Amino acid sequence: MSGNKPILITMGEPSGIGPEVALAAFRHFGGQVGSHPLRLVGDAAQFPGIDALIPTRAPVTAVPGRPDSANAAAVTEAIETGVSACLAGEAAALVTAPIHKKVLNAGGFAFPGHTEFLAHLTGARRAVMMLASDRLRVVPLTIHMPVAQVPKTITRQAVFDTGEIVLTALRRDFGILNPRLAVAGLNPHAGEDGMLGPEEINVIAPAVAALAARGFHIRGPLSADTMFHEEARKTYDAALCMYHDQALIPIKTLSFWDGVNVTLGLPIVRTSPDHGTALDIAGHGKADARSMIAAVKMAADMANARSR
């Protein structure tokens, strides 16, 4: 039960806009969202004058716009602290500010990004990335890989497992009692009955049928070019797409400033703003905090949904 447990916000890359948007979101909500107090997690120097702070111990020397691998320990410590608190039932949710993956890797970070690290820390079998807003929820089946590698990565098991996680999360985390999932095809016009590619017939359709046989409300494979107009979006609660741009182009067109990155399949609630470290504007007071604000609100809503 999340009750009045705090929601934790990590600092992210201290040389980027993470601390700035985290602090802006904290102030936007007056330090509390609903029944949940907010707590910032990170280097104390990044959050001056804030008492609601869980400080990291690892040293930080932050120069705006100039990330340093020496700060990697503090960045990962903030994430580990937040995850530990959520797993222990001491916090209701975790909101993570953006990290700089290349700099972390140079500092010994062994994971491609936040999602994989969170799965490792929580022991999750499979973590799934969702981008969500009030207008649209999308999940890319494959994420950061060359387009040429996508077809061989799409398997029946991957579609089935990801679809199951998404549908379960729509119920548990978003409070949708009978969630509806639309599944995109890989090829133009969903393969045109096999004329434009076999993946829809051989891979995607069987996985969709298997999920439908479990009692899930699921449709597909559908032609991706007609899935995202206003009328179509009313027919489903989330869309499972086959590759990165197929999912991210529509949501960034509709919700560029207030989209939220949500990790599904974890035993904890985790959200993040849908943007990077923005090193070019760090320290100039120009960062737009709308996505972080939306991420904090969504984390609270998800935590409350889990507690019902």
Secondary structure by P-SEA (a helix, b strand, c coil): ccccbbbbbbbcccccaaaaaaaaaaaaaccccccbbbbbbcccccccccccccccccccccccccccccaaaaaaaaaaaaaaaaaaccccbbbbccccaaaaaaaccccccaaaaaaaaacccbbbbbbbcccbbbbbcccccccccccccccaaaaaaaaaaaaaaaaacccccbbbbbbbbcccccccccccccccccccaaaaaaaaaacccccccccccccccaaaaaaccbbbbccccccaaaaaaacccbbbbbbccccbbbbbccccccccccccccccaaaaaaaaaaaaaaaaaaac
